[in-house]
Structures are given as C-alpha cells and as structure tokens.
Amino acid sequence: MTAPLSLTTRLKLARLAIVVPPERSGPEAADLAAHGADLLVLTRGERSVEEAAEGIQVARNRLFGLQTVVAADDSEVAEASGADVLFLKRPGWRPFGIRRPHEYALLGRSIDGAEDADKIDDDPFNFAFVGPAVVGGQASDAIAEMARQYPPTGLPAGPVWFAAGGISSQNVDSVVAAGARRAVVSTAIFHAEEPFREARAIADVLKAAWDEDPGAQDYAMASFR
C-alpha cells in the first residue's frame, strides 16, 4: 500500500489541473484522475453549499487511496466538505484574511504573470494559475517569462504555478516549449467529443516534459522533504 503524501508534496508533483464546471461536478468527475488529473477544482456555480459540498465528498470517497488533490472554489463549500484546497480565482483584499477550510488545507489563486508572483509566497497562497497561457494559438510571453524567472523544476524550489487559459491538446506542446511543466484546463476537455481522451492527451505531453526535464528528478526528491 502506498503511503499518503502530504498535500504540499502532492501539489508540487502535480502536472495537470482540471477545473470542473458545476454541471459536471458529480461523482464521475473523480474518473478524470484515471486520465491524468492530479488536481480537480470542483466549482460551485449556482448550487447550494450543501449540494456542492456533497459532490466534493463523493468525489473524494471515489478517489480514496489516490494522490489526486480536490479543491473547492468557494470558502463555505471548502469548509463544509473539508476540501484539500480552497481556490479563489481573484480573492481581492480581505481585512480579516482568508480562513483555511482546515489546518492542512492549501490556498490557490490566479495571477497574470511573473510580476504578481509575490502573491503566492505561502502567505497565505501556496500556488497559482498563471495566464492567459495561450495567445493566438501559441504560448504567451507571460508564460515564457514566468518560466524564466520561476523554473517549475528549479532548485531551490520557487512558487508552484500552472499555465492557465486556452490550453488544449493542440497547443500544449508550445506551452511546454515555453517552459511550463504544469497546466490547468477546462473548456478544451469539457467541450471535447471525448473528454477523457482530451485529458489524457494533455497529461501525456506534460508527463513527457517532466520525464525529459533534467531537473525534474532532483525537484521530485526535494518535494518529499
């Protein structure tokens, strides 16, 4: 039996994040883990706190024994479900700070580029989605600059970030070539005729990039410490 890893280690080793729309956030969302998803963000939408929290709890039960991280995009839902992560896309200023769902929970947010990287320095945010990742069908300058300043597998480890916005199986190669090693996807997967195949295609490109990255092995070992 594989020993469970800490949430921080699981996040550092994650490659593919998938933002799941409310209408697809049922138990079957957990099946994306079998097709390469390391982080699932189950969005609330217009659902009640209770309904959204139940969906997360069901998904986590189906993922039992796997290392997939499950996030909520709403503070109340995260607390009610005990989600691994609370993801607040644009949190803004909060006079009383941000309350974590539980002691070990991680916090994530979106940023526009390397100029905002100080917002994910573990106080309080642990990671970010960075984008737009794709402009005109190719990786954006923002992603290339983020990778230059904060190499995803560089040591000492910098902030954890995922390229976000416009990524699909058709252009993920350019995002990887720009230096990204993690990606977050939603539209390309859930608009695809075969969502699981699209997820797997993106996951395979990211895995190959990690396998070929000369710093990945040392980075992975450091992530366990």
C-alpha positions, -999 to +999 in steps of 0.1 A: +000+000+000+014+034-010+018+058+019-002+090+016+018+121+007+013+155+023-009+179+004+021+201-002+041+173-018+012+162-039+007+198-052+044+201-060+043+169-080+010+177-098+011+183-135-025+185-148-052+205-130-088+204-143-115+229-134-147+210-135-179+230-143-209+227-118-229+205-142-200+180-145-190+181-108-208+149-099-192+116-088-179+109-124-156+139-120-133+117-100-129+095-131-107+122-145-080+111-121-077+079-141-069+100-172-042+122-158-058+148-135-037+155-104-057+184-091-095+187-096-112+221-089-149+213-084-168+246-089-199+256-071-218+276-096-254+282-085-256+251-063-262+253-026-233+249-002-247+215+008-251+202-027-217+214-038-200+200-006-217+167-011-203+165-046-168+170-033-172+145-006-185+119-030-156+126-054-130+123-026-145+090-015-141+077-050-105+089-050-096+071-018-061+057-020-051+080-049-030+111-046-053+134-066-059+167-048-095+180-047-103+217-045-134+239-040-137+274-054-160+286-026-150+292+011-182+278+026-181+247+003-145+241+011-152+242+049-183+221+047-166+194+026-131+195+041-116+201+007-079+197+002-076+231-014-095+264-015-091+281-048-101+317-050-096+330-086-094+367-077-096+369-040-091+407-036-083+423-003-099+407+028-095+427+060-096+395+082-075+374+059-086+341+044-097+313+065-084+279+056-110+250+055-088+230+079-053+231+093-037+213+064-056+229+035-038+248+008-048+280-009-046+289-046-054+319-068-049+333-103-022+357-113-014+374-146+023+368-147+057+369-130+052+404-118+025+390-094+045+360-082+049+376-048+012+369-042+019+332-040+047+332-014+029+308+010+015+337+029-012+328+025-013+314-010+005+282-019+001+282-057-014+300-087-029+295-121-010+319-145-023+332-177-035+336-203-012+308-213-022+308-250-025+338-273-030+334-310-027+296-307+008+297-292+022+300-257+021+336-244+050+358-234+037+357-199+043+320-196+077+322-211+087+349-186+072+331-157+092+300-166+124+321-170+120+337-136+105+307-118+116+274-134+089+248-124+115+222-116+143+245-105+160+243-071+157+258-046+120+254-054+101+285-063+064+291-063+041+263-077+023+275-108+001+261-135-002+276-170-038+286-175-061+298-202-067+285-237-047+252-234-057+222-254-041+190-268-035+210-299-013+237-283+000+222-251+033+214-268+040+251-273+032+258-236+057+231-226+083+245-250+079+279-233+089+263-201+057+254-183+055+219-166+020+222-152-012+232-169-048+238-159-076+230-184-113+232-185-130+242-218-109+221-241-118+190-220-155+195-215-162+208-250-144+178-265-163+149-280-143+126-258-133+145-226-113+117-211-092+113-243-085+150-244-074+150-207-051+120-213-036+136-244-027+168-224-015+147-194+008+126-216+025+157-230+031+171-195+044+138-182+068+135-212+081+171-204+087+161-168+105+129-178+128+148-202+134+177-178+169+173-164+159+190-131+127+170-125+142+141-106+160+163-081+130+185-078+108+155-071+131+142-044+133+176-028+095+177-028+094+148-003+114+167+022 
